Amino acid sequence: MTKVNREIVVSEALDLLDEVGLDTVSTRRLAKRLGVEQPSLYWYFRTKKDLLAAMAEAAMAPHSAARLPTPDDDWRDWFLDNTRSFRRTLLMRRDGARLHAGSAPANDLDRIRRKMDFLISSGVPERDAQMAMLAAGRFTVGSVLEEQADAGSDRPADMPVIDHESAFEAGLTLILDGLVHRTATRNVQ
């Protein structure tokens, strides 16, 4: 029998996710993988929803560990880098966007506040900073969701191949351009 703790359960669950996909991850399969009885998993997670939330948090660790902005950073460059980091992190896991969608960033609230404070101190109006971060986050999740779904689908021969990275970059540029325009307009008034 494998020595099990909360971290091992989450790590093995993420490996299982990468192997079989989100629809096939189950506590029964996870228990078998760990060599334990299924009810023992409830010692660590009361529900499958709790397990999925812990998996989503662990899957976001690379983005959560990314460098926070400093006062010397250009907010536009930082905004692009931050959103690209989020995308890269979602793409690290099979069904990463689906796993993340709807999860609450409970343990990342301080980092989010610091990012918001940076944008505001850089001259971005607070409401625009909030909406831009929300829009960029949801755009990124949706883009990755489509990209990951596309990777597993059979494409008709006459359907053009989508360059997901280029499409993402184009959409991200539109979001940033809108934010730059709104910021410039509001700061002139």
ZAKOL-618490 format. One record per residue: x, y, z of N, C-alpha, C in turn; residue number from 1; residue in three letters. Coordinates in nm, 4 decimals. Example, Ala and Ser with C-alpha at 12.3 -4.5 7.8 and 13.67 -1.06 7.14 Angstrom:
# ZAKOL-618490
R     n_c1     n_c2     n_c3    ca_c1    ca_c2    ca_c3     c_c1     c_c2     c_c3 pos code
R   1.3190  -0.5690   0.7800   1.2300  -0.4500   0.7800   1.3200  -0.3300   0.7800   1  Ala
R   1.2850  -0.2250   0.7080   1.3670  -0.1060   0.7140   1.2900   0.0030   0.7870   2  Ser
This chain:
# ZAKOL-618490
R     n_c1     n_c2     n_c3    ca_c1    ca_c2    ca_c3     c_c1     c_c2     c_c3 pos code
R   0.0845  -0.1175   0.0000   0.0000   0.0000   0.0000   0.0896   0.1246   0.0000   1  Met
R   0.0522   0.2224  -0.0786   0.1261   0.3469  -0.0924   0.1022   0.4368   0.0284   2  Thr
R   0.2093   0.5011   0.0764   0.1934   0.6014   0.1824   0.1233   0.7208   0.1184   3  Lys
R   0.0113   0.7595   0.1722  -0.0723   0.8627   0.1107  -0.0847   0.9824   0.2038   4  Val
R  -0.0781   1.1010   0.1435  -0.1115   1.2245   0.2128  -0.1824   1.3138   0.1115   5  Asn
R  -0.2257   1.4276   0.1554  -0.3041   1.5174   0.0695  -0.2281   1.5541  -0.0586   6  Arg
R  -0.1003   1.5873  -0.0464  -0.0207   1.6274  -0.1632  -0.0071   1.5136  -0.2638   7  Glu
R   0.0130   1.3916  -0.2134   0.0253   1.2758  -0.3031  -0.1071   1.2507  -0.3749   8  Ile
R  -0.2173   1.2634  -0.3030  -0.3484   1.2442  -0.3655  -0.3669   1.3439  -0.4800   9  Val
R  -0.3357   1.4703  -0.4556  -0.3522   1.5728  -0.5590  -0.2574   1.5483  -0.6754  10  Val
R  -0.1331   1.5159  -0.6450  -0.0344   1.4907  -0.7510  -0.0767   1.3730  -0.8386  11  Ser
R  -0.1185   1.2658  -0.7761  -0.1639   1.1487  -0.8518  -0.2919   1.1786  -0.9299  12  Glu
R  -0.3782   1.2591  -0.8716  -0.5014   1.2973  -0.9419  -0.4689   1.3786  -1.0668  13  Ala
R  -0.3697   1.4679  -1.0569  -0.3288   1.5457  -1.1750  -0.2638   1.4573  -1.2799  14  Leu
R  -0.1844   1.3598  -1.2376  -0.1272   1.2653  -1.3339  -0.2375   1.1834  -1.4010  15  Asp
R  -0.3372   1.1440  -1.3234  -0.4512   1.0716  -1.3792  -0.5256   1.1593  -1.4791  16  Leu
R  -0.5442   1.2855  -1.4456  -0.6076   1.3811  -1.5375  -0.5336   1.3844  -1.6707  17  Leu
R  -0.4015   1.3942  -1.6655  -0.3221   1.3996  -1.7886  -0.3359   1.2716  -1.8708  18  Asp
R  -0.3537   1.1598  -1.8039  -0.3651   1.0317  -1.8744  -0.5029   1.0088  -1.9351  19  Glu
R  -0.6098   1.0387  -1.8601  -0.7433   0.9971  -1.9032  -0.8387   1.1123  -1.9326  20  Val
R  -0.8056   1.2342  -1.8942  -0.8946   1.3475  -1.9165  -0.9917   1.3672  -1.8025  21  Gly
R  -1.0448   1.4882  -1.7953  -1.1295   1.5283  -1.6833  -1.2556   1.4432  -1.6714  22  Leu
R  -1.3158   1.4077  -1.7836  -1.4405   1.3310  -1.7783  -1.4223   1.1927  -1.7178  23  Asp
R  -1.3023   1.1404  -1.7220  -1.2778   1.0044  -1.6763  -1.2116   0.9987  -1.5390  24  Thr
R  -1.1701   1.1127  -1.4847  -1.1143   1.1140  -1.3494  -1.2269   1.0808  -1.2515  25  Val
R  -1.2017   0.9822  -1.1677  -1.2998   0.9456  -1.0650  -1.2255   0.9094  -0.9372  26  Ser
R  -1.2942   0.9193  -0.8266  -1.2310   0.8818  -0.7001  -1.2038   0.7311  -0.6983  27  Thr
R  -1.2848   0.6543  -0.7650  -1.2623   0.5097  -0.7731  -1.1319   0.4808  -0.8459  28  Arg
R  -1.1131   0.5449  -0.9611  -0.9880   0.5261  -1.0376  -0.8675   0.5768  -0.9607  29  Arg
R  -0.8835   0.6895  -0.8946  -0.7742   0.7472  -0.8180  -0.7356   0.6560  -0.7020  30  Leu
R  -0.8341   0.6015  -0.6312  -0.8063   0.5108  -0.5197  -0.7317   0.3868  -0.5698  31  Ala
R  -0.7753   0.3339  -0.6818  -0.7077   0.2167  -0.7390  -0.5630   0.2514  -0.7729  32  Lys
R  -0.5430   0.3662  -0.8320  -0.4082   0.4120  -0.8689  -0.3184   0.4240  -0.7451  33  Arg
R  -0.3752   0.4723  -0.6364  -0.3006   0.4913  -0.5124  -0.2871   0.3635  -0.4300  34  Leu
R  -0.3643   0.2600  -0.4664  -0.3607   0.1350  -0.3911  -0.4293   0.1455  -0.2565  35  Gly
R  -0.5351   0.2266  -0.2522  -0.6114   0.2435  -0.1280  -0.7595   0.2191  -0.1576  36  Val
R  -0.8366   0.2074  -0.0522  -0.9812   0.1955  -0.0678  -1.0394   0.3339  -0.0945  37  Glu
R  -1.1397   0.3405  -0.1798  -1.1987   0.4686  -0.2176  -1.2422   0.5532  -0.0978  38  Gln
R  -1.3068   0.4969   0.0049  -1.3481   0.5811   0.1181  -1.2320   0.6517   0.1892  39  Pro
R  -1.1097   0.5971   0.1784  -0.9974   0.6626   0.2465  -0.9650   0.7990   0.1854  40  Ser
R  -1.0046   0.8212   0.0614  -0.9815   0.9519  -0.0012  -1.0631   1.0614   0.0663  41  Leu
R  -1.1741   1.0228   0.1267  -1.2594   1.1219   0.1929  -1.1941   1.1756   0.3208  42  Tyr
R  -1.0887   1.1126   0.3661  -1.0117   1.1649   0.4779  -0.9458   1.2974   0.4373  43  Trp
R  -0.9093   1.3072   0.3088  -0.8406   1.4252   0.2566  -0.9353   1.5227   0.1870  44  Tyr
R  -1.0387   1.4706   0.1235  -1.1330   1.5540   0.0482  -1.2736   1.5009   0.0725  45  Phe
R  -1.3596   1.5864   0.1253  -1.4957   1.5428   0.1592  -1.5769   1.5066   0.0359  46  Arg
R  -1.5499   1.5777  -0.0748  -1.6259   1.5533  -0.1972  -1.5316   1.5551  -0.3174  47  Thr
R  -1.5805   1.5054  -0.4288  -1.5016   1.5123  -0.5513  -1.4803   1.6582  -0.5909  48  Lys
R  -1.5775   1.7418  -0.5641  -1.5647   1.8846  -0.5937  -1.4466   1.9444  -0.5159  49  Lys
R  -1.4284   1.9046  -0.3904  -1.3150   1.9521  -0.3105  -1.1831   1.9048  -0.3711  50  Asp
R  -1.1812   1.7810  -0.4183  -1.0610   1.7279  -0.4836  -1.0306   1.8064  -0.6106  51  Leu
R  -1.1317   1.8323  -0.6924  -1.1113   1.9080  -0.8158  -1.0610   2.0495  -0.7871  52  Leu
R  -1.1115   2.1105  -0.6809  -1.0647   2.2447  -0.6440  -0.9170   2.2409  -0.6045  53  Ala
R  -0.8770   2.1394  -0.5292  -0.7362   2.1259  -0.4910  -0.6493   2.0975  -0.6133  54  Ala
R  -0.7014   2.0190  -0.7065  -0.6288   1.9919  -0.8305  -0.6117   2.1205  -0.9114  55  Met
R  -0.7170   2.2001  -0.9204  -0.7103   2.3259  -0.9961  -0.6075   2.4197  -0.9336  56  Ala
R  -0.6073   2.4275  -0.8020  -0.5102   2.5137  -0.7331  -0.3674   2.4653  -0.7595  57  Glu
R  -0.3447   2.3359  -0.7492  -0.2102   2.2808  -0.7720  -0.1676   2.2981  -0.9173  58  Ala
R  -0.2616   2.2825  -1.0086  -0.2293   2.2981  -1.1509  -0.1882   2.4411  -1.1833  59  Ala
R  -0.2373   2.5377  -1.1063  -0.2039   2.6787  -1.1301  -0.0734   2.7211  -1.0633  60  Met
R  -0.0064   2.6306  -0.9951   0.1163   2.6650  -0.9212   0.2210   2.7372  -1.0067  61  Ala
R   0.2465   2.6956  -1.1307   0.3466   2.7696  -1.2091   0.3106   2.9171  -1.2287  62  Pro
R   0.1840   2.9452  -1.2544   0.1414   3.0848  -1.2717   0.1429   3.1575  -1.1374  63  His
R   0.1023   3.0877  -1.0326   0.0993   3.1484  -0.8991   0.2387   3.1814  -0.8475  64  Ser
R   0.3396   3.1144  -0.9004   0.4774   3.1395  -0.8577   0.5481   3.2415  -0.9471  65  Ala
R   0.4790   3.2875  -1.0506   0.5408   3.3846  -1.1420   0.5717   3.5145  -1.0679  66  Ala
R   0.6731   3.5822  -1.1141   0.7165   3.7078  -1.0522   0.6028   3.8101  -1.0529  67  Arg
R   0.5855   3.8753  -0.9407   0.4878   3.9839  -0.9324   0.5482   4.1100  -0.9947  68  Leu
R   0.4635   4.2016  -1.0401   0.5163   4.3241  -1.1012   0.5865   4.4123  -0.9988  69  Pro
R   0.6821   4.4887  -1.0483   0.7520   4.5864  -0.9644   0.7171   4.7255  -1.0171  70  Thr
R   0.7372   4.8288  -0.9371   0.7050   4.9643  -0.9818   0.7780   5.0056  -1.1100  71  Pro
R   0.8918   4.9434  -1.1364   0.9681   4.9773  -1.2579   0.9132   4.9117  -1.3843  72  Asp
R   0.8243   4.8149  -1.3709   0.7699   4.7447  -1.4875   0.6750   4.8344  -1.5655  73  Asp
R   0.6747   4.8188  -1.6953   0.5741   4.8840  -1.7792   0.4469   4.8014  -1.7664  74  Asp
R   0.3367   4.8642  -1.7303   0.2151   4.7897  -1.7026   0.1639   4.7153  -1.8247  75  Trp
R   0.1855   4.7696  -1.9430   0.1384   4.7041  -2.0659   0.2155   4.5738  -2.0898  76  Arg
R   0.3466   4.5805  -2.0763   0.4280   4.4590  -2.0934   0.3937   4.3560  -1.9870  77  Asp
R   0.3765   4.4039  -1.8630   0.3406   4.3125  -1.7553   0.2056   4.2460  -1.7821  78  Trp
R   0.1075   4.3229  -1.8268  -0.0255   4.2685  -1.8542  -0.0171   4.1560  -1.9573  79  Phe
R   0.0593   4.1783  -2.0638   0.0777   4.0751  -2.1664   0.1478   3.9529  -2.1083  80  Leu
R   0.2568   3.9742  -2.0367   0.3333   3.8627  -1.9785   0.2495   3.7822  -1.8796  81  Asp
R   0.1728   3.8508  -1.7963   0.0888   3.7843  -1.6969  -0.0159   3.6968  -1.7650  82  Asn
R  -0.0795   3.7478  -1.8682  -0.1829   3.6717  -1.9373  -0.1223   3.5541  -2.0127  83  Thr
R  -0.0071   3.5749  -2.0723   0.0614   3.4639  -2.1419   0.1027   3.3548  -2.0423  84  Arg
R   0.1473   3.3941  -1.9244   0.1837   3.2976  -1.8204   0.0621   3.2138  -1.7808  85  Ser
R  -0.0515   3.2789  -1.7679  -0.1759   3.2095  -1.7344  -0.2081   3.1073  -1.8428  86  Phe
R  -0.1971   3.1468  -1.9683  -0.2244   3.0552  -2.0798  -0.1292   2.9356  -2.0775  87  Arg
R  -0.0008   2.9632  -2.0629   0.0975   2.8539  -2.0604   0.0660   2.7545  -1.9480  88  Arg
R   0.0269   2.8062  -1.8338  -0.0035   2.7197  -1.7201  -0.1256   2.6343  -1.7490  89  Thr
R  -0.2296   2.6924  -1.8061  -0.3486   2.6139  -1.8395  -0.3162   2.5038  -1.9408  90  Leu
R  -0.2262   2.5334  -2.0320  -0.1903   2.4352  -2.1356  -0.1006   2.3229  -2.0829  91  Leu
R  -0.0470   2.3365  -1.9646   0.0411   2.2336  -1.9096  -0.0332   2.1052  -1.8754  92  Met
R  -0.1620   2.1152  -1.8531  -0.2411   1.9989  -1.8117  -0.3495   1.9681  -1.9144  93  Arg
R  -0.3690   1.8407  -1.9387  -0.4813   1.8004  -2.0221  -0.6087   1.8528  -1.9552  94  Arg
R  -0.6941   1.9134  -2.0344  -0.8189   1.9721  -1.9840  -0.7934   2.0778  -1.8756  95  Asp
R  -0.6776   2.1445  -1.8848  -0.6420   2.2450  -1.7852  -0.7419   2.3589  -1.7757  96  Gly
R  -0.7947   2.4021  -1.8900  -0.8931   2.5108  -1.8881  -1.0237   2.4653  -1.8246  97  Ala
R  -1.0667   2.3442  -1.8558  -1.1904   2.2925  -1.7956  -1.1740   2.2738  -1.6453  98  Arg
R  -1.0572   2.2266  -1.6033  -1.0321   2.2086  -1.4607  -1.0360   2.3428  -1.3888  99  Leu
R  -0.9767   2.4439  -1.4509  -0.9682   2.5759  -1.3885  -1.1013   2.6516  -1.3908 100  His
R  -1.1788   2.6357  -1.4962  -1.3024   2.7138  -1.5131  -1.3927   2.6995  -1.3905 101  Ala
R  -1.4306   2.8133  -1.3377  -1.5212   2.8142  -1.2231  -1.4523   2.7965  -1.0891 102  Gly
R  -1.3210   2.7748  -1.0886  -1.2515   2.7593  -0.9606  -1.2325   2.8972  -0.8977 103  Ser
R  -1.2269   2.8979  -0.7675  -1.2095   3.0236  -0.6941  -1.0633   3.0374  -0.6521 104  Ala
R  -1.0028   3.1525  -0.6754  -0.8609   3.1705  -0.6407  -0.8413   3.2033  -0.4930 105  Pro
R  -0.8930   3.1199  -0.4051  -0.8932   3.1498  -0.2617  -0.7534   3.1755  -0.2058 106  Ala
R  -0.6560   3.0979  -0.2479  -0.5215   3.1126  -0.1927  -0.4366   3.2115  -0.2714 107  Asn
R  -0.4941   3.2743  -0.3725  -0.4186   3.3656  -0.4577  -0.4686   3.5095  -0.4461 108  Asp
R  -0.5551   3.5361  -0.3508  -0.6164   3.6688  -0.3409  -0.5148   3.7792  -0.3145 109  Leu
R  -0.4136   3.7515  -0.2339  -0.3117   3.8537  -0.2066  -0.2362   3.8888  -0.3349 110  Asp
R  -0.2009   3.7887  -0.4139  -0.1309   3.8141  -0.5406  -0.2199   3.8931  -0.6356 111  Arg
R  -0.3469   3.8597  -0.6410  -0.4398   3.9326  -0.7285  -0.4490   4.0786  -0.6841 112  Ile
R  -0.4586   4.1024  -0.5538  -0.4627   4.2404  -0.5028  -0.3361   4.3167  -0.5407 113  Arg
R  -0.2225   4.2512  -0.5301  -0.0960   4.3174  -0.5644  -0.0898   4.3499  -0.7134 114  Arg
R  -0.1420   4.2616  -0.7953  -0.1461   4.2881  -0.9398  -0.2399   4.4057  -0.9690 115  Lys
R  -0.3539   4.4076  -0.9036  -0.4487   4.5177  -0.9223  -0.3880   4.6488  -0.8734 116  Met
R  -0.3258   4.6462  -0.7581  -0.2614   4.7674  -0.7052  -0.1559   4.8201  -0.8022 117  Asp
R  -0.0811   4.7289  -0.8650   0.0199   4.7690  -0.9617  -0.0446   4.8407  -1.0800 118  Phe
R  -0.1513   4.7834  -1.1356  -0.2176   4.8474  -1.2504  -0.2715   4.9850  -1.2114 119  Leu
R  -0.3349   4.9934  -1.0961  -0.3928   5.1204  -1.0511  -0.2832   5.2238  -1.0272 120  Ile
R  -0.1753   5.1830  -0.9630  -0.0662   5.2777  -0.9382   0.0048   5.3175  -1.0680 121  Ser
R  -0.0145   5.2378  -1.1732   0.0434   5.2703  -1.3043  -0.0471   5.3623  -1.3857 122  Ser
R  -0.1611   5.4003  -1.3275  -0.2502   5.4950  -1.3945  -0.3741   5.4343  -1.4571 123  Gly
R  -0.3918   5.3035  -1.4456  -0.5123   5.2401  -1.4999  -0.6255   5.2622  -1.3997 124  Val
R  -0.7374   5.3186  -1.4429  -0.8505   5.3371  -1.3510  -0.8922   5.2025  -1.2900 125  Pro
R  -0.9264   5.2047  -1.1629  -0.9544   5.0812  -1.0889  -1.0570   4.9922  -1.1581 126  Glu
R  -1.1689   5.0477  -1.1960  -1.2739   4.9663  -1.2601  -1.2237   4.9067  -1.3916 127  Arg
R  -1.1482   4.9831  -1.4695  -1.0935   4.9318  -1.5949  -0.9906   4.8213  -1.5686 128  Asp
R  -0.9116   4.8372  -1.4652  -0.8137   4.7336  -1.4295  -0.8856   4.6045  -1.3921 129  Ala
R  -0.9912   4.6171  -1.3122  -1.0689   4.4991  -1.2733  -1.1281   4.4299  -1.3953 130  Gln
R  -1.1924   4.5079  -1.4810  -1.2582   4.4498  -1.5978  -1.1581   4.3924  -1.6982 131  Met
R  -1.0416   4.4565  -1.7111  -0.9394   4.4060  -1.8038  -0.8823   4.2734  -1.7533 132  Ala
R  -0.8570   4.2640  -1.6254  -0.8053   4.1386  -1.5700  -0.9095   4.0273  -1.5835 133  Met
R  -1.0357   4.0605  -1.5572  -1.1425   3.9626  -1.5719  -1.1575   3.9204  -1.7181 134  Leu
R  -1.1607   4.0179  -1.8083  -1.1755   3.9882  -1.9511  -1.0582   3.9051  -2.0026 135  Ala
R  -0.9362   3.9428  -1.9639  -0.8185   3.8683  -2.0094  -0.8206   3.7257  -1.9549 136  Ala
R  -0.8601   3.7099  -1.8297  -0.8677   3.5765  -1.7702  -0.9703   3.4893  -1.8392 137  Gly
R  -1.0880   3.5436  -1.8612  -1.1937   3.4644  -1.9253  -1.1628   3.4379  -2.0724 138  Arg
R  -1.1041   3.5359  -2.1393  -1.0615   3.5160  -2.2772  -0.9585   3.4032  -2.2838 139  Phe
R  -0.8645   3.4026  -2.1899  -0.7597   3.3012  -2.1884  -0.8176   3.1630  -2.1631 140  Thr
R  -0.9046   3.1507  -2.0642  -0.9671   3.0211  -2.0358  -1.0443   2.9727  -2.1587 141  Val
R  -1.1219   3.0611  -2.2200  -1.1976   3.0222  -2.3385  -1.1085   2.9827  -2.4545 142  Gly
R  -1.0015   3.0565  -2.4752  -0.9075   3.0243  -2.5831  -0.8435   2.8882  -2.5620 143  Ser
R  -0.7989   2.8637  -2.4404  -0.7349   2.7351  -2.4104  -0.8372   2.6223  -2.4161 144  Val
R  -0.9572   2.6479  -2.3697  -1.0636   2.5478  -2.3783  -1.0842   2.5044  -2.5234 145  Leu
R  -1.0937   2.6016  -2.6132  -1.1095   2.5706  -2.7558  -0.9866   2.4987  -2.8109 146  Glu
R  -0.8691   2.5449  -2.7726  -0.7454   2.4828  -2.8206  -0.7347   2.3379  -2.7749 147  Glu
R  -0.7659   2.3135  -2.6487  -0.7564   2.1770  -2.5982  -0.8649   2.0873  -2.6575 148  Gln
R  -0.9824   2.1419  -2.6827  -1.0880   2.0637  -2.7476  -1.0509   2.0328  -2.8921 149  Ala
R  -0.9895   2.1294  -2.9586  -0.9488   2.1123  -3.0976  -0.8419   2.0048  -3.1115 150  Asp
R  -0.7556   1.9945  -3.0111  -0.6450   1.8985  -3.0177  -0.6955   1.7548  -3.0224 151  Ala
R  -0.8107   1.7295  -2.9666  -0.8625   1.5927  -2.9637  -0.9715   1.5664  -3.0645 152  Gly
R  -0.9951   1.6586  -3.1560  -1.1067   1.6402  -3.2490  -1.0561   1.6037  -3.3880 153  Ser
R  -1.1429   1.5348  -3.4608  -1.1137   1.5030  -3.6007  -1.1647   1.6186  -3.6846 154  Asp
R  -1.0747   1.6805  -3.7551  -1.1058   1.7979  -3.8357  -1.1346   1.7529  -3.9788 155  Arg
R  -1.2455   1.8033  -4.0361  -1.2699   1.7746  -4.1780  -1.1528   1.8257  -4.2625 156  Pro
R  -1.1222   1.7549  -4.3687  -1.0063   1.7875  -4.4524  -1.0123   1.9289  -4.5093 157  Ala
R  -1.1332   1.9800  -4.5356  -1.1451   2.1129  -4.5963  -1.1529   2.2259  -4.4930 158  Asp
R  -1.1451   2.1916  -4.3658  -1.1501   2.2954  -4.2624  -1.0086   2.3470  -4.2366 159  Met
R  -0.9916   2.4796  -4.2376  -0.8569   2.5335  -4.2152  -0.8073   2.5054  -4.0732 160  Pro
R  -0.6783   2.4876  -4.0630  -0.6158   2.4668  -3.9323  -0.6037   2.6026  -3.8633 161  Val
R  -0.6389   2.6047  -3.7365  -0.6316   2.7284  -3.6588  -0.4966   2.7355  -3.5899 162  Ile
R  -0.4302   2.8472  -3.6044  -0.3070   2.8736  -3.5299  -0.3510   2.9358  -3.3981 163  Asp
R  -0.3653   2.8523  -3.2980  -0.4221   2.8965  -3.1701  -0.3382   3.0045  -3.1019 164  His
R  -0.2079   2.9934  -3.1123  -0.1236   3.0937  -3.0476  -0.1398   3.2303  -3.1137 165  Glu
R  -0.1428   3.2324  -3.2463  -0.1622   3.3600  -3.3171  -0.2987   3.4193  -3.2869 166  Ser
R  -0.4003   3.3353  -3.2833  -0.5354   3.3831  -3.2517  -0.5401   3.4387  -3.1095 167  Ala
R  -0.4740   3.3704  -3.0178  -0.4687   3.4185  -2.8797  -0.3989   3.5543  -2.8727 168  Phe
R  -0.2847   3.5644  -2.9372  -0.2086   3.6899  -2.9347  -0.2887   3.8049  -2.9953 169  Glu
R  -0.3630   3.7781  -3.1023  -0.4444   3.8828  -3.1649  -0.5539   3.9301  -3.0692 170  Ala
R  -0.6212   3.8372  -3.0035  -0.7252   3.8741  -2.9080  -0.6693   3.9472  -2.7878 171  Gly
R  -0.5556   3.9019  -2.7391  -0.4916   3.9671  -2.6254  -0.4513   4.1100  -2.6608 172  Leu
R  -0.4014   4.1287  -2.7815  -0.3651   4.2640  -2.8268  -0.4878   4.3540  -2.8308 173  Thr
R  -0.6007   4.3019  -2.8757  -0.7236   4.3814  -2.8782  -0.7655   4.4230  -2.7371 174  Leu
R  -0.7553   4.3318  -2.6423  -0.7905   4.3653  -2.5035  -0.6970   4.4744  -2.4517 175  Ile
R  -0.5672   4.4558  -2.4726  -0.4712   4.5552  -2.4244  -0.4908   4.6894  -2.4937 176  Leu
R  -0.5101   4.6894  -2.6246  -0.5319   4.8151  -2.6965  -0.6535   4.8896  -2.6431 177  Asp
R  -0.7597   4.8157  -2.6133  -0.8783   4.8786  -2.5550  -0.8490   4.9385  -2.4188 178  Gly
R  -0.7718   4.8670  -2.3388  -0.7369   4.9170  -2.2053  -0.6458   5.0400  -2.2152 179  Leu
R  -0.5499   5.0366  -2.3058  -0.4610   5.1519  -2.3255  -0.5432   5.2732  -2.3682 180  Val
R  -0.6351   5.2533  -2.4612  -0.7198   5.3631  -2.5097  -0.8046   5.4205  -2.3964 181  His
R  -0.8700   5.3336  -2.3207  -0.9553   5.3808  -2.2105  -0.8726   5.4540  -2.1057 182  Arg
R  -0.7536   5.4010  -2.0757  -0.6680   5.4635  -1.9756  -0.6230   5.6016  -2.0218 183  Thr
R  -0.5812   5.6109  -2.1483  -0.5362   5.7403  -2.2024  -0.6512   5.8407  -2.2031 184  Ala
R  -0.7700   5.7962  -2.2412  -0.8859   5.8833  -2.2475  -0.9242   5.9330  -2.1082 185  Thr
R  -0.9264   5.8464  -2.0114  -0.9662   5.8847  -1.8751  -0.8616   5.9713  -1.8075 186  Arg
R  -0.7336   5.9485  -1.8395  -0.6288   6.0269  -1.7755  -0.6177   6.1665  -1.8357 187  Asn
R  -0.6735   6.1872  -1.9560  -0.6730   6.3198  -2.0186  -0.7849   6.4059  -1.9602 188  Val
R  -0.8941   6.3432  -1.9249  -1.0113   6.4181  -1.8766  -0.9871   6.4862  -1.7455 189  Gln
